[in-house]
Amino acid sequence: MHAKEKSMHSGNCECKSIVYQFDGEPLTCYTCHCTDCQKSSGTAFGLAMVVNQKDVKLVKGKVSVNTLDYNGKKVQRHRCNHCGTSLWFTADNFPNLMAIKPGTFEDTSWFKPIAHLWTRSAQSWVCFDDSIPKYEKQPEYSELMELWENRKNA
């Protein structure tokens, strides 16, 4: 997908009670190895695709919301009440953005994370692709957005 192309992508929870559509261009997509993402996902890392909220439409179902406190910052996890699938996160600090869990897209072949964050917390057995930038902590979002924008020029 070219940097400014828009394309429709459908996603859903595991039990398909919730269906959503994303009609826009991601702002960035990354892999996070922080301990919060490990705990939240029950795996070694989490994936996040930051998008504009206006580009996401709930097509079917009702999303449940849990408010969490991450180091004094309020974050809302939007999930299916039936199967528990986390679909996206929103945060009070970023009112017009959301972080989709891109593994919930029906087709996951169209994106590739552009960076690994919080690598200092990564599991020791995780192998990194040396062509993708790694950050020991949280970089500025502007840097992650620039990496996404420049990914086709690499």
DRENPA-3360 file (N, C-alpha, C; in nm, 2 decimals, always signed):
BEGIN
1 = MHAKEKSM = +0.09/-0.12/+0.00/+0.00/+0.00/+0.00/+0.09/+0.12/+0.00 ~ +0.07/+0.21/-0.09/+0.15/+0.34/-0.10/+0.12/+0.42/+0.02 ~ +0.21/+0.51/+0.06/+0.20/+0.59/+0.18/+0.07/+0.67/+0.20 ~ +0.01/+0.71/+0.09/-0.11/+0.79/+0.10/-0.24/+0.72/+0.05 ~ -0.23/+0.60/+0.01/-0.34/+0.52/-0.03/-0.43/+0.48/+0.09 ~ -0.56/+0.49/+0.07/-0.65/+0.44/+0.17/-0.71/+0.31/+0.12 ~ -0.73/+0.22/+0.21/-0.79/+0.09/+0.18/-0.87/+0.04/+0.29 ~ -0.98/-0.03/+0.26/-1.07/-0.09/+0.36/-1.02/-0.22/+0.41;
9 = HSGNCECK = -1.01/-0.23/+0.54/-0.97/-0.36/+0.60/-1.07/-0.39/+0.71 ~ -1.12/-0.52/+0.71/-1.22/-0.56/+0.81/-1.14/-0.64/+0.92 ~ -1.20/-0.63/+1.04/-1.15/-0.71/+1.15/-1.26/-0.76/+1.24 ~ -1.22/-0.85/+1.32/-1.32/-0.91/+1.41/-1.26/-0.97/+1.53 ~ -1.34/-1.00/+1.63/-1.30/-1.08/+1.75/-1.29/-1.23/+1.71 ~ -1.24/-1.31/+1.80/-1.23/-1.45/+1.78/-1.37/-1.52/+1.75 ~ -1.47/-1.48/+1.83/-1.60/-1.54/+1.81/-1.69/-1.47/+1.71 ~ -1.64/-1.37/+1.64/-1.70/-1.29/+1.54/-1.83/-1.22/+1.59;
17 = SIVYQFDG = -1.84/-1.20/+1.72/-1.96/-1.12/+1.77/-1.94/-0.97/+1.74 ~ -1.81/-0.93/+1.72/-1.78/-0.79/+1.69/-1.70/-0.79/+1.56 ~ -1.75/-0.70/+1.47/-1.69/-0.68/+1.34/-1.66/-0.53/+1.33 ~ -1.55/-0.49/+1.28/-1.52/-0.35/+1.25/-1.45/-0.34/+1.12 ~ -1.45/-0.21/+1.07/-1.39/-0.18/+0.94/-1.29/-0.06/+0.97 ~ -1.18/-0.07/+0.90/-1.08/+0.04/+0.91/-1.06/+0.09/+0.76 ~ -1.09/+0.21/+0.74/-1.08/+0.27/+0.61/-0.99/+0.39/+0.62 ~ -0.86/+0.37/+0.62/-0.77/+0.48/+0.63/-0.63/+0.43/+0.62;
25 = EPLTCYTC = -0.54/+0.52/+0.64/-0.39/+0.49/+0.64/-0.34/+0.48/+0.78 ~ -0.28/+0.37/+0.82/-0.22/+0.37/+0.96/-0.12/+0.48/+0.97 ~ -0.10/+0.53/+1.10/+0.00/+0.63/+1.13/+0.13/+0.56/+1.16 ~ +0.12/+0.44/+1.22/+0.24/+0.36/+1.25/+0.20/+0.22/+1.29 ~ +0.29/+0.13/+1.30/+0.26/+0.00/+1.34/+0.39/-0.06/+1.40 ~ +0.39/-0.11/+1.53/+0.51/-0.15/+1.59/+0.48/-0.27/+1.68 ~ +0.59/-0.34/+1.72/+0.59/-0.45/+1.82/+0.64/-0.39/+1.95 ~ +0.56/-0.42/+2.06/+0.60/-0.37/+2.19/+0.63/-0.49/+2.28;
33 = HCTDCQKS = +0.75/-0.48/+2.35/+0.79/-0.59/+2.43/+0.79/-0.55/+2.58 ~ +0.71/-0.44/+2.61/+0.70/-0.40/+2.75/+0.63/-0.50/+2.84 ~ +0.65/-0.50/+2.96/+0.59/-0.60/+3.05/+0.44/-0.59/+3.05 ~ +0.38/-0.46/+3.04/+0.24/-0.44/+3.03/+0.18/-0.51/+2.91 ~ +0.24/-0.50/+2.79/+0.19/-0.57/+2.67/+0.21/-0.72/+2.69 ~ +0.31/-0.77/+2.75/+0.33/-0.91/+2.77/+0.21/-0.96/+2.86 ~ +0.18/-0.89/+2.96/+0.08/-0.93/+3.06/-0.06/-0.92/+2.99 ~ -0.08/-0.81/+2.92/-0.21/-0.79/+2.85/-0.24/-0.90/+2.74;
41 = SGTAFGLA = -0.14/-0.93/+2.67/-0.16/-1.02/+2.56/-0.14/-1.17/+2.60 ~ -0.07/-1.19/+2.71/-0.05/-1.33/+2.75/+0.06/-1.39/+2.67 ~ +0.14/-1.31/+2.59/+0.24/-1.36/+2.51/+0.37/-1.28/+2.53 ~ +0.47/-1.29/+2.44/+0.60/-1.23/+2.46/+0.60/-1.08/+2.42 ~ +0.50/-1.04/+2.34/+0.49/-0.90/+2.30/+0.35/-0.87/+2.25 ~ +0.33/-0.74/+2.22/+0.20/-0.70/+2.17/+0.23/-0.62/+2.04 ~ +0.13/-0.62/+1.95/+0.13/-0.55/+1.83/+0.04/-0.43/+1.84 ~ +0.08/-0.32/+1.79/-0.01/-0.20/+1.79/+0.00/-0.13/+1.66;
49 = MVVNQKDV = -0.12/-0.09/+1.60/-0.13/-0.01/+1.48/-0.21/+0.12/+1.52 ~ -0.13/+0.23/+1.52/-0.20/+0.36/+1.56/-0.27/+0.41/+1.44 ~ -0.40/+0.45/+1.46/-0.48/+0.50/+1.35/-0.56/+0.62/+1.40 ~ -0.62/+0.69/+1.31/-0.72/+0.79/+1.35/-0.85/+0.73/+1.38 ~ -0.91/+0.76/+1.50/-1.04/+0.70/+1.54/-1.15/+0.72/+1.43 ~ -1.15/+0.83/+1.36/-1.25/+0.85/+1.26/-1.25/+0.75/+1.15 ~ -1.14/+0.68/+1.13/-1.13/+0.58/+1.03/-1.17/+0.44/+1.06 ~ -1.22/+0.42/+1.19/-1.27/+0.29/+1.23/-1.42/+0.30/+1.26;
57 = KLVKGKVS = -1.49/+0.20/+1.20/-1.63/+0.19/+1.22/-1.67/+0.06/+1.27 ~ -1.75/+0.06/+1.38/-1.80/-0.07/+1.44/-1.92/-0.11/+1.35 ~ -1.91/-0.23/+1.29/-2.01/-0.28/+1.20/-2.11/-0.37/+1.27 ~ -2.06/-0.44/+1.37/-2.15/-0.54/+1.43/-2.10/-0.56/+1.58 ~ -2.20/-0.57/+1.67/-2.17/-0.60/+1.81/-2.15/-0.48/+1.90 ~ -2.13/-0.51/+2.02/-2.10/-0.40/+2.12/-1.97/-0.43/+2.19 ~ -1.89/-0.33/+2.20/-1.75/-0.35/+2.25/-1.76/-0.31/+2.40 ~ -1.70/-0.40/+2.49/-1.68/-0.37/+2.63/-1.55/-0.29/+2.65;
65 = VNTLDYNG = -1.55/-0.20/+2.75/-1.44/-0.12/+2.78/-1.39/-0.14/+2.92 ~ -1.26/-0.16/+2.94/-1.20/-0.16/+3.07/-1.10/-0.04/+3.08 ~ -1.11/+0.03/+3.18/-1.01/+0.14/+3.20/-0.90/+0.09/+3.29 ~ -0.78/+0.11/+3.24/-0.66/+0.07/+3.31/-0.57/+0.19/+3.34 ~ -0.48/+0.18/+3.44/-0.39/+0.28/+3.47/-0.25/+0.23/+3.45 ~ -0.19/+0.29/+3.35/-0.05/+0.26/+3.32/+0.04/+0.38/+3.36 ~ +0.10/+0.36/+3.47/+0.19/+0.47/+3.52/+0.12/+0.61/+3.53 ~ +0.00/+0.61/+3.58/-0.07/+0.73/+3.59/-0.15/+0.78/+3.47;
73 = KKVQRHRC = -0.14/+0.70/+3.36/-0.21/+0.74/+3.24/-0.33/+0.65/+3.22 ~ -0.45/+0.70/+3.20/-0.57/+0.62/+3.18/-0.57/+0.57/+3.04 ~ -0.59/+0.44/+3.03/-0.59/+0.37/+2.90/-0.72/+0.28/+2.90 ~ -0.79/+0.29/+2.79/-0.91/+0.20/+2.78/-0.89/+0.09/+2.68 ~ -0.91/-0.03/+2.73/-0.90/-0.15/+2.65/-1.04/-0.18/+2.60 ~ -1.06/-0.19/+2.47/-1.19/-0.22/+2.40/-1.18/-0.37/+2.36 ~ -1.27/-0.45/+2.41/-1.27/-0.59/+2.38/-1.41/-0.65/+2.37 ~ -1.41/-0.78/+2.32/-1.54/-0.85/+2.31/-1.57/-0.91/+2.45;
81 = NHCGTSLW = -1.69/-0.88/+2.49/-1.74/-0.94/+2.62/-1.76/-1.09/+2.62 ~ -1.78/-1.14/+2.50/-1.81/-1.29/+2.49/-1.68/-1.37/+2.49 ~ -1.58/-1.34/+2.40/-1.46/-1.42/+2.39/-1.34/-1.35/+2.45 ~ -1.35/-1.22/+2.48/-1.24/-1.15/+2.55/-1.13/-1.10/+2.46 ~ -1.15/-1.11/+2.33/-1.04/-1.06/+2.24/-1.03/-0.91/+2.25 ~ -0.90/-0.86/+2.27/-0.87/-0.72/+2.27/-0.87/-0.68/+2.13 ~ -0.95/-0.57/+2.10/-0.95/-0.52/+1.96/-0.87/-0.39/+1.94 ~ -0.88/-0.30/+2.04/-0.80/-0.18/+2.03/-0.79/-0.11/+2.17;
89 = FTADNFPN = -0.70/-0.02/+2.18/-0.68/+0.06/+2.30/-0.70/+0.21/+2.26 ~ -0.76/+0.29/+2.35/-0.76/+0.43/+2.34/-0.70/+0.49/+2.47 ~ -0.66/+0.61/+2.47/-0.60/+0.68/+2.58/-0.64/+0.82/+2.59 ~ -0.67/+0.86/+2.72/-0.71/+1.00/+2.74/-0.61/+1.10/+2.68 ~ -0.48/+1.07/+2.68/-0.38/+1.16/+2.64/-0.38/+1.18/+2.48 ~ -0.44/+1.08/+2.41/-0.45/+1.09/+2.26/-0.59/+1.07/+2.22 ~ -0.68/+1.18/+2.24/-0.82/+1.16/+2.22/-0.87/+1.13/+2.08 ~ -0.80/+1.15/+1.98/-0.84/+1.13/+1.84/-0.78/+1.00/+1.78;
97 = LMAIKPGT = -0.69/+0.93/+1.86/-0.62/+0.82/+1.80/-0.67/+0.69/+1.88 ~ -0.64/+0.58/+1.81/-0.66/+0.45/+1.88/-0.55/+0.36/+1.83 ~ -0.52/+0.25/+1.91/-0.42/+0.16/+1.87/-0.49/+0.02/+1.85 ~ -0.51/-0.01/+1.72/-0.58/-0.14/+1.69/-0.48/-0.25/+1.72 ~ -0.53/-0.36/+1.76/-0.45/-0.49/+1.77/-0.46/-0.55/+1.63 ~ -0.36/-0.53/+1.55/-0.37/-0.57/+1.41/-0.39/-0.72/+1.38 ~ -0.36/-0.80/+1.48/-0.39/-0.94/+1.46/-0.54/-0.97/+1.45 ~ -0.62/-0.87/+1.48/-0.77/-0.89/+1.46/-0.82/-0.86/+1.32;
105 = FEDTSWFK = -0.73/-0.82/+1.23/-0.77/-0.80/+1.09/-0.79/-0.94/+1.03 ~ -0.89/-0.94/+0.94/-0.91/-1.07/+0.87/-0.79/-1.10/+0.78 ~ -0.73/-1.00/+0.72/-0.61/-1.02/+0.64/-0.50/-0.95/+0.70 ~ -0.40/-1.02/+0.75/-0.29/-0.95/+0.82/-0.16/-0.94/+0.73 ~ -0.18/-0.97/+0.60/-0.06/-0.97/+0.51/-0.02/-0.83/+0.46 ~ -0.10/-0.73/+0.48/-0.08/-0.60/+0.42/+0.01/-0.51/+0.51 ~ +0.04/-0.55/+0.63/+0.12/-0.46/+0.72/+0.24/-0.54/+0.77 ~ +0.34/-0.46/+0.81/+0.46/-0.51/+0.88/+0.51/-0.41/+0.98;
113 = PIAHLWTR = +0.52/-0.45/+1.11/+0.57/-0.35/+1.21/+0.70/-0.29/+1.17 ~ +0.72/-0.17/+1.20/+0.84/-0.09/+1.16/+0.94/-0.08/+1.27 ~ +0.91/-0.13/+1.39/+1.01/-0.11/+1.50/+0.97/-0.21/+1.61 ~ +1.07/-0.23/+1.70/+1.05/-0.31/+1.82/+1.07/-0.21/+1.94 ~ +0.98/-0.20/+2.03/+0.99/-0.11/+2.14/+1.01/-0.19/+2.27 ~ +1.07/-0.12/+2.37/+1.09/-0.18/+2.50/+1.17/-0.31/+2.49 ~ +1.27/-0.31/+2.41/+1.34/-0.44/+2.39/+1.42/-0.48/+2.52 ~ +1.44/-0.38/+2.61/+1.51/-0.42/+2.74/+1.42/-0.52/+2.82;
121 = SAQSWVCF = +1.29/-0.52/+2.79/+1.20/-0.61/+2.86/+1.17/-0.74/+2.78 ~ +1.23/-0.75/+2.66/+1.20/-0.86/+2.57/+1.24/-0.99/+2.63 ~ +1.17/-1.10/+2.60/+1.20/-1.23/+2.64/+1.34/-1.27/+2.58 ~ +1.42/-1.34/+2.66/+1.56/-1.37/+2.61/+1.56/-1.45/+2.48 ~ +1.46/-1.53/+2.46/+1.46/-1.61/+2.34/+1.40/-1.55/+2.21 ~ +1.35/-1.42/+2.22/+1.30/-1.35/+2.10/+1.42/-1.31/+2.01 ~ +1.41/-1.35/+1.88/+1.51/-1.31/+1.78/+1.46/-1.19/+1.71 ~ +1.55/-1.09/+1.69/+1.51/-0.97/+1.62/+1.57/-0.97/+1.48;
129 = DDSIPKYE = +1.49/-0.91/+1.39/+1.53/-0.88/+1.25/+1.62/-0.76/+1.26 ~ +1.74/-0.77/+1.22/+1.83/-0.66/+1.23/+1.80/-0.54/+1.14 ~ +1.71/-0.56/+1.04/+1.67/-0.45/+0.95/+1.56/-0.36/+1.01 ~ +1.51/-0.40/+1.12/+1.40/-0.32/+1.19/+1.46/-0.25/+1.31 ~ +1.44/-0.12/+1.33/+1.49/-0.05/+1.44/+1.44/-0.11/+1.57 ~ +1.53/-0.10/+1.67/+1.50/-0.15/+1.81/+1.52/-0.04/+1.91 ~ +1.43/-0.02/+2.00/+1.44/+0.08/+2.10/+1.43/+0.01/+2.24 ~ +1.52/+0.04/+2.33/+1.52/-0.01/+2.46/+1.40/+0.03/+2.54;
137 = KQPEYSEL = +1.36/+0.16/+2.52/+1.24/+0.22/+2.59/+1.14/+0.27/+2.48 ~ +1.06/+0.36/+2.53/+0.96/+0.42/+2.44/+1.02/+0.54/+2.36 ~ +1.02/+0.53/+2.23/+1.06/+0.65/+2.15/+0.95/+0.75/+2.14 ~ +0.98/+0.86/+2.08/+0.87/+0.96/+2.05/+0.78/+0.90/+1.94 ~ +0.65/+0.93/+1.95/+0.56/+0.88/+1.85/+0.59/+0.94/+1.71 ~ +0.64/+1.06/+1.71/+0.67/+1.13/+1.59/+0.78/+1.04/+1.51 ~ +0.87/+0.99/+1.58/+0.97/+0.90/+1.52/+0.91/+0.78/+1.46 ~ +0.82/+0.72/+1.54/+0.76/+0.59/+1.49/+0.67/+0.62/+1.37;
145 = MELWENRK = +0.60/+0.74/+1.37/+0.52/+0.78/+1.25/+0.61/+0.80/+1.13 ~ +0.72/+0.86/+1.15/+0.82/+0.89/+1.04/+0.87/+0.76/+0.98 ~ +0.90/+0.66/+1.07/+0.95/+0.53/+1.02/+0.84/+0.47/+0.93 ~ +0.71/+0.48/+0.98/+0.60/+0.42/+0.90/+0.59/+0.49/+0.76 ~ +0.60/+0.62/+0.76/+0.59/+0.70/+0.64/+0.70/+0.67/+0.54 ~ +0.82/+0.64/+0.60/+0.94/+0.62/+0.51/+0.96/+0.47/+0.48 ~ +0.87/+0.38/+0.52/+0.90/+0.24/+0.51/+0.91/+0.20/+0.36 ~ +0.84/+0.26/+0.27/+0.85/+0.23/+0.13/+0.98/+0.27/+0.06;
153 = NA = +1.04/+0.37/+0.12/+1.17/+0.42/+0.06/+1.29/+0.34/+0.11 ~ +1.27/+0.25/+0.20/+1.38/+0.17/+0.25/+1.43/+0.06/+0.16;
% end
